[in-house]
């Protein structure tokens, strides 16, 4: 019976690639979206055309009171697939804010906290009863939690908190044989942060020059790494931060 993965923010960018790669690996996929229902449905259709199973559910990770209803929806769809439990949770939903430290507002800070830390924290709590013993949680951080570029102090600080949370989850969920890791992408060509890395050729070239492989990343670089980390052969890896950046800022 196919294992099932839940990916928050799966309608575009890295989440979309994760969904497609996991489906190619034979996983059932549940993705979430906030506004891009059409994009989310396109991901679902791509998977179904290849005879995979997928659904898209709306979830605003900052609407914490909606989590219980969302988990109930996940439970219903699992049963429709003949499953009682979820096997994988990928906390991927996110957004970027570029603002120097002295110009970051309290509203920006609150929103980053809600999306990147409080959301994954509380959603994981709600999902835990549905998560299979021996399953896996993968949290998405950023290379910016290790190296520093001006304008990302608030965003990177949230990701640093996620990395700490990952280690604690790995410790506390160890008795259930649930592995918990962080994947930390480097610079990737997506529409994240307004698509700066993808569309600004000068910035793209500068970042490429800082990687040992001489280019910035593509979504499939991350999707493939996620599929690898959630394969049966990787279960002994837990409590780790795995950077997928092409050797950026070594």
C-alpha atoms as an extended CHARMM CRD file, in Angstrom:
* protein
*
       250  EXT
         1         1  UNK       CA              0.0000000000        0.0000000000        0.0000000000  PROA      1               0.0000000000
         2         2  UNK       CA              1.3790000000        3.4010000000       -0.9920000000  PROA      2               0.0000000000
         3         3  UNK       CA              2.6890000000        5.6460000000        1.7650000000  PROA      3               0.0000000000
         4         4  UNK       CA              1.2410000000        9.1540000000        1.9830000000  PROA      4               0.0000000000
         5         5  UNK       CA              2.9650000000       12.5300000000        2.2880000000  PROA      5               0.0000000000
         6         6  UNK       CA              1.4630000000       15.8630000000        3.3400000000  PROA      6               0.0000000000
         7         7  UNK       CA              3.2890000000       18.8900000000        1.9080000000  PROA      7               0.0000000000
         8         8  UNK       CA              2.3260000000       22.3820000000        3.0120000000  PROA      8               0.0000000000
         9         9  UNK       CA              2.7260000000       24.9880000000        0.3000000000  PROA      9               0.0000000000
        10        10  UNK       CA              2.7320000000       22.4450000000       -2.5070000000  PROA      10              0.0000000000
        11        11  UNK       CA              1.1860000000       24.4660000000       -5.3260000000  PROA      11              0.0000000000
        12        12  UNK       CA              4.3890000000       26.0380000000       -6.6620000000  PROA      12              0.0000000000
        13        13  UNK       CA              8.1450000000       26.1990000000       -6.4260000000  PROA      13              0.0000000000
        14        14  UNK       CA              9.8660000000       23.7690000000       -4.1130000000  PROA      14              0.0000000000
        15        15  UNK       CA              6.6410000000       22.2270000000       -2.8050000000  PROA      15              0.0000000000
        16        16  UNK       CA              5.4560000000       21.4610000000       -6.3180000000  PROA      16              0.0000000000
        17        17  UNK       CA              8.7280000000       19.7310000000       -7.1430000000  PROA      17              0.0000000000
        18        18  UNK       CA              8.5960000000       17.7740000000       -3.8780000000  PROA      18              0.0000000000
        19        19  UNK       CA              5.0890000000       16.5540000000       -4.6880000000  PROA      19              0.0000000000
        20        20  UNK       CA              6.0370000000       15.4080000000       -8.1880000000  PROA      20              0.0000000000
        21        21  UNK       CA              9.2160000000       13.6420000000       -7.0570000000  PROA      21              0.0000000000
        22        22  UNK       CA              7.4670000000       11.8700000000       -4.1940000000  PROA      22              0.0000000000
        23        23  UNK       CA              4.6670000000       10.7670000000       -6.4970000000  PROA      23              0.0000000000
        24        24  UNK       CA              7.2470000000        9.3620000000       -8.9130000000  PROA      24              0.0000000000
        25        25  UNK       CA              8.5380000000        7.3860000000       -5.9310000000  PROA      25              0.0000000000
        26        26  UNK       CA              5.0860000000        5.8390000000       -5.5000000000  PROA      26              0.0000000000
        27        27  UNK       CA              3.8060000000        8.0370000000       -2.6770000000  PROA      27              0.0000000000
        28        28  UNK       CA              0.2840000000        9.3870000000       -2.3460000000  PROA      28              0.0000000000
        29        29  UNK       CA              0.4560000000       13.1660000000       -1.9950000000  PROA      29              0.0000000000
        30        30  UNK       CA             -1.6340000000       15.7580000000       -0.1730000000  PROA      30              0.0000000000
        31        31  UNK       CA             -0.6080000000       19.3490000000       -0.9180000000  PROA      31              0.0000000000
        32        32  UNK       CA             -1.8680000000       22.5760000000        0.5780000000  PROA      32              0.0000000000
        33        33  UNK       CA             -2.3070000000       26.0230000000       -0.9030000000  PROA      33              0.0000000000
        34        34  UNK       CA             -3.5430000000       29.3980000000        0.3020000000  PROA      34              0.0000000000
        35        35  UNK       CA             -4.5960000000       31.3140000000       -2.8220000000  PROA      35              0.0000000000
        36        36  UNK       CA             -3.2360000000       29.4250000000       -5.8230000000  PROA      36              0.0000000000
        37        37  UNK       CA             -5.9980000000       26.8560000000       -6.1830000000  PROA      37              0.0000000000
        38        38  UNK       CA             -5.4980000000       26.6310000000       -9.9550000000  PROA      38              0.0000000000
        39        39  UNK       CA             -1.7760000000       25.9540000000       -9.5640000000  PROA      39              0.0000000000
        40        40  UNK       CA             -2.4820000000       23.3750000000       -6.8610000000  PROA      40              0.0000000000
        41        41  UNK       CA             -5.0210000000       21.6090000000       -9.0680000000  PROA      41              0.0000000000
        42        42  UNK       CA             -2.4960000000       21.5370000000      -11.9090000000  PROA      42              0.0000000000
        43        43  UNK       CA             -0.0310000000       19.6970000000       -9.6580000000  PROA      43              0.0000000000
        44        44  UNK       CA             -2.7500000000       17.2080000000       -8.7430000000  PROA      44              0.0000000000
        45        45  UNK       CA             -3.6360000000       16.6430000000      -12.3930000000  PROA      45              0.0000000000
        46        46  UNK       CA              0.0050000000       16.0860000000      -13.3580000000  PROA      46              0.0000000000
        47        47  UNK       CA              0.2440000000       13.3880000000      -10.6960000000  PROA      47              0.0000000000
        48        48  UNK       CA             -3.0540000000       11.7610000000      -11.6430000000  PROA      48              0.0000000000
        49        49  UNK       CA             -2.0870000000       11.6540000000      -15.3170000000  PROA      49              0.0000000000
        50        50  UNK       CA              0.8110000000        9.4440000000      -14.2630000000  PROA      50              0.0000000000
        51        51  UNK       CA             -1.6170000000        7.2270000000      -12.3210000000  PROA      51              0.0000000000
        52        52  UNK       CA             -0.6160000000        8.6330000000       -8.9470000000  PROA      52              0.0000000000
        53        53  UNK       CA             -2.9770000000        9.7120000000       -6.1810000000  PROA      53              0.0000000000
        54        54  UNK       CA             -3.0750000000       13.3280000000       -5.0390000000  PROA      54              0.0000000000
        55        55  UNK       CA             -5.3910000000       15.9450000000       -3.5950000000  PROA      55              0.0000000000
        56        56  UNK       CA             -5.0810000000       19.6630000000       -2.8470000000  PROA      56              0.0000000000
        57        57  UNK       CA             -6.5350000000       21.2020000000        0.3210000000  PROA      57              0.0000000000
        58        58  UNK       CA             -6.6860000000       24.8600000000        1.2740000000  PROA      58              0.0000000000
        59        59  UNK       CA             -4.7390000000       25.7660000000        4.3930000000  PROA      59              0.0000000000
        60        60  UNK       CA             -3.6230000000       29.1410000000        5.6690000000  PROA      60              0.0000000000
        61        61  UNK       CA             -0.9160000000       28.1710000000        8.1510000000  PROA      61              0.0000000000
        62        62  UNK       CA             -1.4420000000       31.4570000000       10.0240000000  PROA      62              0.0000000000
        63        63  UNK       CA             -5.0830000000       30.5350000000       10.7390000000  PROA      63              0.0000000000
        64        64  UNK       CA             -4.3250000000       28.3140000000       13.7100000000  PROA      64              0.0000000000
        65        65  UNK       CA             -7.9830000000       27.7840000000       14.6240000000  PROA      65              0.0000000000
        66        66  UNK       CA             -8.5190000000       26.0540000000       11.2560000000  PROA      66              0.0000000000
        67        67  UNK       CA             -6.0610000000       23.2580000000       11.9750000000  PROA      67              0.0000000000
        68        68  UNK       CA             -8.5200000000       20.8900000000       13.6070000000  PROA      68              0.0000000000
        69        69  UNK       CA            -10.8820000000       21.0360000000       10.6290000000  PROA      69              0.0000000000
        70        70  UNK       CA             -7.9300000000       20.6230000000        8.2570000000  PROA      70              0.0000000000
        71        71  UNK       CA             -6.7020000000       17.5160000000       10.0700000000  PROA      71              0.0000000000
        72        72  UNK       CA            -10.2230000000       16.0880000000        9.8890000000  PROA      72              0.0000000000
        73        73  UNK       CA            -10.1790000000       16.6300000000        6.1150000000  PROA      73              0.0000000000
        74        74  UNK       CA             -6.8110000000       14.8740000000        5.8550000000  PROA      74              0.0000000000
        75        75  UNK       CA             -8.2160000000       11.9660000000        7.8590000000  PROA      75              0.0000000000
        76        76  UNK       CA            -11.1860000000       11.6260000000        5.5110000000  PROA      76              0.0000000000
        77        77  UNK       CA             -8.9740000000       11.5230000000        2.4230000000  PROA      77              0.0000000000
        78        78  UNK       CA             -6.6400000000        9.0080000000        4.0210000000  PROA      78              0.0000000000
        79        79  UNK       CA             -9.5830000000        6.7010000000        4.6110000000  PROA      79              0.0000000000
        80        80  UNK       CA            -10.6880000000        7.1800000000        0.9920000000  PROA      80              0.0000000000
        81        81  UNK       CA             -7.2580000000        5.8420000000        0.0110000000  PROA      81              0.0000000000
        82        82  UNK       CA             -7.5890000000        2.9190000000        2.4000000000  PROA      82              0.0000000000
        83        83  UNK       CA             -5.1170000000        4.4080000000        4.8920000000  PROA      83              0.0000000000
        84        84  UNK       CA             -5.4610000000        5.0390000000        8.6020000000  PROA      84              0.0000000000
        85        85  UNK       CA             -2.2920000000        7.0610000000        9.0490000000  PROA      85              0.0000000000
        86        86  UNK       CA             -0.0860000000        9.6500000000        7.3750000000  PROA      86              0.0000000000
        87        87  UNK       CA              3.5310000000        8.6410000000        6.7740000000  PROA      87              0.0000000000
        88        88  UNK       CA              5.3040000000       11.9300000000        6.0350000000  PROA      88              0.0000000000
        89        89  UNK       CA              4.8220000000       15.5770000000        6.9710000000  PROA      89              0.0000000000
        90        90  UNK       CA              6.8050000000       18.2480000000        5.1200000000  PROA      90              0.0000000000
        91        91  UNK       CA              6.5480000000       21.7230000000        6.6680000000  PROA      91              0.0000000000
        92        92  UNK       CA              7.3600000000       23.6830000000        3.5260000000  PROA      92              0.0000000000
        93        93  UNK       CA              4.8950000000       26.6060000000        3.3690000000  PROA      93              0.0000000000
        94        94  UNK       CA              6.6810000000       29.9260000000        3.5280000000  PROA      94              0.0000000000
        95        95  UNK       CA              7.2980000000       33.3790000000        2.1810000000  PROA      95              0.0000000000
        96        96  UNK       CA             10.2500000000       35.7170000000        2.0520000000  PROA      96              0.0000000000
        97        97  UNK       CA             10.6600000000       39.2730000000        3.3280000000  PROA      97              0.0000000000
        98        98  UNK       CA             13.7340000000       41.2430000000        2.3320000000  PROA      98              0.0000000000
        99        99  UNK       CA             14.3320000000       44.0880000000        4.7780000000  PROA      99              0.0000000000
       100       100  UNK       CA             17.4260000000       45.2760000000        6.5830000000  PROA      100             0.0000000000
       101       101  UNK       CA             17.4000000000       44.7740000000       10.3490000000  PROA      101             0.0000000000
       102       102  UNK       CA             16.7930000000       48.4380000000       11.1580000000  PROA      102             0.0000000000
       103       103  UNK       CA             13.8820000000       48.6040000000        8.7060000000  PROA      103             0.0000000000
       104       104  UNK       CA             12.0590000000       45.3900000000        9.6550000000  PROA      104             0.0000000000
       105       105  UNK       CA              8.6340000000       46.1720000000       11.0980000000  PROA      105             0.0000000000
       106       106  UNK       CA              6.8880000000       44.3830000000       13.9320000000  PROA      106             0.0000000000
       107       107  UNK       CA              4.1470000000       43.3440000000       11.4780000000  PROA      107             0.0000000000
       108       108  UNK       CA              6.7200000000       41.7080000000        9.2130000000  PROA      108             0.0000000000
       109       109  UNK       CA              8.3360000000       39.9830000000       12.1690000000  PROA      109             0.0000000000
       110       110  UNK       CA              4.9930000000       38.7040000000       13.4640000000  PROA      110             0.0000000000
       111       111  UNK       CA              4.0270000000       37.3440000000       10.0560000000  PROA      111             0.0000000000
       112       112  UNK       CA              7.3440000000       35.5930000000        9.5600000000  PROA      112             0.0000000000
       113       113  UNK       CA              7.0020000000       34.0410000000       13.0060000000  PROA      113             0.0000000000
       114       114  UNK       CA              3.4580000000       32.8660000000       12.2980000000  PROA      114             0.0000000000
       115       115  UNK       CA              4.2840000000       31.2980000000        8.9350000000  PROA      115             0.0000000000
       116       116  UNK       CA              7.7400000000       29.8800000000        9.5310000000  PROA      116             0.0000000000
       117       117  UNK       CA              7.7500000000       28.8340000000       13.1810000000  PROA      117             0.0000000000
       118       118  UNK       CA              4.4400000000       28.9690000000       15.0340000000  PROA      118             0.0000000000
       119       119  UNK       CA              2.6170000000       27.3980000000       12.0830000000  PROA      119             0.0000000000
       120       120  UNK       CA              4.9170000000       24.3610000000       11.7080000000  PROA      120             0.0000000000
       121       121  UNK       CA              5.0630000000       23.9770000000       15.4980000000  PROA      121             0.0000000000
       122       122  UNK       CA              1.2810000000       23.8890000000       16.0180000000  PROA      122             0.0000000000
       123       123  UNK       CA              0.4260000000       22.0390000000       12.8110000000  PROA      123             0.0000000000
       124       124  UNK       CA              2.9040000000       19.2860000000       13.6740000000  PROA      124             0.0000000000
       125       125  UNK       CA              1.2430000000       18.9970000000       17.0930000000  PROA      125             0.0000000000
       126       126  UNK       CA             -2.1390000000       18.5220000000       15.4350000000  PROA      126             0.0000000000
       127       127  UNK       CA             -0.8270000000       16.0340000000       12.8760000000  PROA      127             0.0000000000
       128       128  UNK       CA              1.0480000000       13.8320000000       15.3710000000  PROA      128             0.0000000000
       129       129  UNK       CA             -1.9280000000       11.5750000000       16.2400000000  PROA      129             0.0000000000
       130       130  UNK       CA             -2.3360000000       10.8700000000       12.5090000000  PROA      130             0.0000000000
       131       131  UNK       CA              1.3660000000       10.2570000000       11.8840000000  PROA      131             0.0000000000
       132       132  UNK       CA              2.4520000000        6.6540000000       11.5570000000  PROA      132             0.0000000000
       133       133  UNK       CA              4.9830000000        5.2880000000       14.0100000000  PROA      133             0.0000000000
       134       134  UNK       CA              8.1480000000        4.9360000000       11.9470000000  PROA      134             0.0000000000
       135       135  UNK       CA              7.1270000000        7.8750000000        9.7720000000  PROA      135             0.0000000000
       136       136  UNK       CA              9.0760000000       11.0640000000        9.1050000000  PROA      136             0.0000000000
       137       137  UNK       CA              8.8620000000       14.8270000000        9.4520000000  PROA      137             0.0000000000
       138       138  UNK       CA             10.9080000000       17.1230000000        7.2450000000  PROA      138             0.0000000000
       139       139  UNK       CA             11.1340000000       20.8200000000        8.0760000000  PROA      139             0.0000000000
       140       140  UNK       CA             12.3310000000       23.3300000000        5.4970000000  PROA      140             0.0000000000
       141       141  UNK       CA             14.9540000000       25.8350000000        6.5820000000  PROA      141             0.0000000000
       142       142  UNK       CA             17.3580000000       27.8850000000        4.4700000000  PROA      142             0.0000000000
       143       143  UNK       CA             21.0440000000       28.2300000000        3.7760000000  PROA      143             0.0000000000
       144       144  UNK       CA             20.5830000000       31.7380000000        5.1880000000  PROA      144             0.0000000000
       145       145  UNK       CA             20.4950000000       30.2130000000        8.6710000000  PROA      145             0.0000000000
       146       146  UNK       CA             24.1930000000       29.3430000000        8.1780000000  PROA      146             0.0000000000
       147       147  UNK       CA             25.5410000000       32.1720000000        5.9990000000  PROA      147             0.0000000000
       148       148  UNK       CA             24.4450000000       35.7890000000        6.0500000000  PROA      148             0.0000000000
       149       149  UNK       CA             23.1820000000       38.2110000000        3.4200000000  PROA      149             0.0000000000
       150       150  UNK       CA             21.9030000000       41.6740000000        4.4040000000  PROA      150             0.0000000000
       151       151  UNK       CA             18.1330000000       41.9400000000        4.4470000000  PROA      151             0.0000000000
       152       152  UNK       CA             17.3170000000       38.4750000000        5.7450000000  PROA      152             0.0000000000
       153       153  UNK       CA             17.9570000000       38.7500000000        9.4860000000  PROA      153             0.0000000000
       154       154  UNK       CA             14.3120000000       38.1610000000       10.4580000000  PROA      154             0.0000000000
       155       155  UNK       CA             13.6480000000       35.3890000000        7.9290000000  PROA      155             0.0000000000
       156       156  UNK       CA             16.8770000000       33.5540000000        8.7340000000  PROA      156             0.0000000000
       157       157  UNK       CA             16.2640000000       33.8180000000       12.4750000000  PROA      157             0.0000000000
       158       158  UNK       CA             12.9470000000       31.9930000000       12.0620000000  PROA      158             0.0000000000
       159       159  UNK       CA             14.7090000000       29.2880000000       10.1070000000  PROA      159             0.0000000000
       160       160  UNK       CA             17.3170000000       28.9880000000       12.8400000000  PROA      160             0.0000000000
       161       161  UNK       CA             14.4670000000       28.3860000000       15.2820000000  PROA      161             0.0000000000
       162       162  UNK       CA             13.0740000000       25.6870000000       12.9850000000  PROA      162             0.0000000000
       163       163  UNK       CA             16.4410000000       23.9330000000       13.0000000000  PROA      163             0.0000000000
       164       164  UNK       CA             16.4780000000       23.9090000000       16.7940000000  PROA      164             0.0000000000
       165       165  UNK       CA             12.9010000000       22.6300000000       16.8860000000  PROA      165             0.0000000000
       166       166  UNK       CA             13.8780000000       19.8220000000       14.5300000000  PROA      166             0.0000000000
       167       167  UNK       CA             16.4750000000       18.4840000000       16.9440000000  PROA      167             0.0000000000
       168       168  UNK       CA             14.0100000000       18.5450000000       19.8320000000  PROA      168             0.0000000000
       169       169  UNK       CA             11.3440000000       16.7680000000       17.7790000000  PROA      169             0.0000000000
       170       170  UNK       CA             13.8500000000       14.1200000000       16.7460000000  PROA      170             0.0000000000
       171       171  UNK       CA             14.6330000000       13.5030000000       20.4140000000  PROA      171             0.0000000000
       172       172  UNK       CA             11.0620000000       13.5120000000       21.6960000000  PROA      172             0.0000000000
       173       173  UNK       CA              9.5720000000       11.4850000000       18.8310000000  PROA      173             0.0000000000
       174       174  UNK       CA             12.4220000000        8.9880000000       18.7750000000  PROA      174             0.0000000000
       175       175  UNK       CA             10.4840000000        6.4570000000       20.8910000000  PROA      175             0.0000000000
       176       176  UNK       CA              7.8890000000        6.3470000000       18.1000000000  PROA      176             0.0000000000
       177       177  UNK       CA             10.6860000000        5.7520000000       15.5590000000  PROA      177             0.0000000000
       178       178  UNK       CA              9.7210000000        8.9690000000       13.7740000000  PROA      178             0.0000000000
       179       179  UNK       CA             12.6930000000       10.5840000000       12.0590000000  PROA      179             0.0000000000
       180       180  UNK       CA             12.8050000000       14.3840000000       11.9780000000  PROA      180             0.0000000000
       181       181  UNK       CA             15.2150000000       16.3660000000        9.8330000000  PROA      181             0.0000000000
       182       182  UNK       CA             15.7130000000       19.8040000000        8.3380000000  PROA      182             0.0000000000
       183       183  UNK       CA             16.4670000000       20.4290000000        4.6780000000  PROA      183             0.0000000000
       184       184  UNK       CA             18.1230000000       23.7870000000        4.0140000000  PROA      184             0.0000000000
       185       185  UNK       CA             18.0170000000       24.9340000000        0.3690000000  PROA      185             0.0000000000
       186       186  UNK       CA             20.4710000000       27.4840000000       -0.9400000000  PROA      186             0.0000000000
       187       187  UNK       CA             19.6070000000       30.0430000000       -3.6050000000  PROA      187             0.0000000000
       188       188  UNK       CA             16.9250000000       28.5710000000       -5.9200000000  PROA      188             0.0000000000
       189       189  UNK       CA             15.3120000000       29.8750000000       -9.1000000000  PROA      189             0.0000000000
       190       190  UNK       CA             11.6560000000       30.2030000000       -8.0710000000  PROA      190             0.0000000000
       191       191  UNK       CA              9.1500000000       33.0170000000       -7.5720000000  PROA      191             0.0000000000
       192       192  UNK       CA             10.0340000000       33.0460000000       -3.8640000000  PROA      192             0.0000000000
       193       193  UNK       CA             10.7510000000       36.5610000000       -2.6030000000  PROA      193             0.0000000000
       194       194  UNK       CA              9.3590000000       38.0390000000       -5.8000000000  PROA      194             0.0000000000
       195       195  UNK       CA             11.5250000000       35.8230000000       -7.9990000000  PROA      195             0.0000000000
       196       196  UNK       CA             14.7110000000       37.8460000000       -7.3590000000  PROA      196             0.0000000000
       197       197  UNK       CA             17.1020000000       34.8930000000       -7.7090000000  PROA      197             0.0000000000
       198       198  UNK       CA             15.4070000000       33.7470000000      -10.9210000000  PROA      198             0.0000000000
       199       199  UNK       CA             14.8300000000       37.0970000000      -12.6080000000  PROA      199             0.0000000000
       200       200  UNK       CA             17.6980000000       39.3570000000      -11.5020000000  PROA      200             0.0000000000
       201       201  UNK       CA             20.5500000000       38.2030000000      -13.7410000000  PROA      201             0.0000000000
       202       202  UNK       CA             23.2030000000       40.1320000000      -11.8120000000  PROA      202             0.0000000000
       203       203  UNK       CA             22.0810000000       38.6410000000       -8.5110000000  PROA      203             0.0000000000
       204       204  UNK       CA             21.8010000000       35.1920000000      -10.0860000000  PROA      204             0.0000000000
       205       205  UNK       CA             25.3770000000       35.3870000000      -11.3800000000  PROA      205             0.0000000000
       206       206  UNK       CA             26.7040000000       36.6370000000       -8.0460000000  PROA      206             0.0000000000
       207       207  UNK       CA             25.0600000000       33.7980000000       -6.1370000000  PROA      207             0.0000000000
       208       208  UNK       CA             26.2000000000       31.2510000000       -8.7120000000  PROA      208             0.0000000000
       209       209  UNK       CA             29.7650000000       32.4350000000       -8.1910000000  PROA      209             0.0000000000
       210       210  UNK       CA             29.4220000000       31.5680000000       -4.4980000000  PROA      210             0.0000000000
       211       211  UNK       CA             28.5720000000       27.8900000000       -5.1050000000  PROA      211             0.0000000000
       212       212  UNK       CA             31.1490000000       25.1860000000       -5.6910000000  PROA      212             0.0000000000
       213       213  UNK       CA             29.0830000000       23.8690000000       -8.6230000000  PROA      213             0.0000000000
       214       214  UNK       CA             28.8820000000       27.2660000000      -10.3020000000  PROA      214             0.0000000000
       215       215  UNK       CA             25.1270000000       27.7600000000      -10.5410000000  PROA      215             0.0000000000
       216       216  UNK       CA             22.1130000000       28.4940000000       -8.3930000000  PROA      216             0.0000000000
       217       217  UNK       CA             19.6800000000       25.7100000000       -7.6420000000  PROA      217             0.0000000000
       218       218  UNK       CA             16.5460000000       24.6020000000       -9.4450000000  PROA      218             0.0000000000
       219       219  UNK       CA             13.3620000000       23.3150000000       -7.7940000000  PROA      219             0.0000000000
       220       220  UNK       CA             14.1150000000       19.7670000000       -8.9180000000  PROA      220             0.0000000000
       221       221  UNK       CA             17.4040000000       19.8710000000       -7.0180000000  PROA      221             0.0000000000
       222       222  UNK       CA             15.3290000000       20.1580000000       -3.8510000000  PROA      222             0.0000000000
       223       223  UNK       CA             12.4640000000       17.8900000000       -4.8900000000  PROA      223             0.0000000000
       224       224  UNK       CA             14.8950000000       15.0860000000       -5.6530000000  PROA      224             0.0000000000
       225       225  UNK       CA             16.6930000000       15.5390000000       -2.3250000000  PROA      225             0.0000000000
       226       226  UNK       CA             13.3890000000       15.4050000000       -0.4260000000  PROA      226             0.0000000000
       227       227  UNK       CA             12.3860000000       12.1810000000       -2.1790000000  PROA      227             0.0000000000
       228       228  UNK       CA             15.7580000000       10.7200000000       -1.2120000000  PROA      228             0.0000000000
       229       229  UNK       CA             15.4560000000       11.7800000000        2.4360000000  PROA      229             0.0000000000
       230       230  UNK       CA             11.9700000000       10.2850000000        2.6830000000  PROA      230             0.0000000000
       231       231  UNK       CA             12.9630000000        6.9870000000        1.0990000000  PROA      231             0.0000000000
       232       232  UNK       CA             12.9570000000        3.8440000000        3.2130000000  PROA      232             0.0000000000
       233       233  UNK       CA             16.7570000000        3.6960000000        3.0710000000  PROA      233             0.0000000000
       234       234  UNK       CA             17.1840000000        7.0760000000        4.7880000000  PROA      234             0.0000000000
       235       235  UNK       CA             15.2030000000        6.4090000000        7.9630000000  PROA      235             0.0000000000
       236       236  UNK       CA             18.2860000000        6.1130000000       10.1960000000  PROA      236             0.0000000000
       237       237  UNK       CA             19.0170000000        9.7850000000        9.4860000000  PROA      237             0.0000000000
       238       238  UNK       CA             17.3670000000       11.9330000000       12.1540000000  PROA      238             0.0000000000
       239       239  UNK       CA             17.9490000000       15.2020000000       13.9840000000  PROA      239             0.0000000000
       240       240  UNK       CA             20.0630000000       16.4990000000       11.1230000000  PROA      240             0.0000000000
       241       241  UNK       CA             20.3110000000       19.6690000000        9.0870000000  PROA      241             0.0000000000
       242       242  UNK       CA             20.9490000000       18.7270000000        5.4560000000  PROA      242             0.0000000000
       243       243  UNK       CA             21.9340000000       21.6870000000        3.3050000000  PROA      243             0.0000000000
       244       244  UNK       CA             21.1280000000       21.3620000000       -0.3880000000  PROA      244             0.0000000000
       245       245  UNK       CA             22.8800000000       24.3650000000       -1.8800000000  PROA      245             0.0000000000
       246       246  UNK       CA             25.4040000000       23.1290000000       -4.4280000000  PROA      246             0.0000000000
       247       247  UNK       CA             28.1590000000       23.9700000000       -1.9750000000  PROA      247             0.0000000000
       248       248  UNK       CA             27.2320000000       27.5800000000       -1.3380000000  PROA      248             0.0000000000
       249       249  UNK       CA             29.5280000000       29.8110000000        0.7330000000  PROA      249             0.0000000000
       250       250  UNK       CA             31.8970000000       26.9660000000        1.6700000000  PROA      250             0.0000000000
